Amino acid sequence: MTSAAKKIFEDALALPSEERAELIVALEDSLDASGASLTDAWRAELARRVEAVERGASQLVSGDAVDARLLAALGR
């Protein structure tokens, strides 16, 4: 994820739940135009993950931190 996309994501997390849900739908609709779409299962998974973050059951990790962990695990 680019730094611009990370910033947008962080800003989106600050939105109320209803606005985030609307944003997810709008983004998904924009993918439909390219032939890609989310299945009902993926929509449910996204909703589950957003809810887990909101209640503090999941911790967000930056892409840079994930990359660093992977490189460390691979010994690079």
C-alpha angles and dihedrals in degrees: 000000000000122000089251091054091047090053091050090048092050091048090049091053089059091060121097115266094256093053092047090052090051089049091051091052092047092050091047090050089053089056091053089067089060093050095258122113141169119248121226088255092056091046089053091047092051091050091048092051094047090050092049091053092047094054092044096247092121129046121215117231122197120241089242091056091049091049091050092050092049093048091048091049090050091048095243 
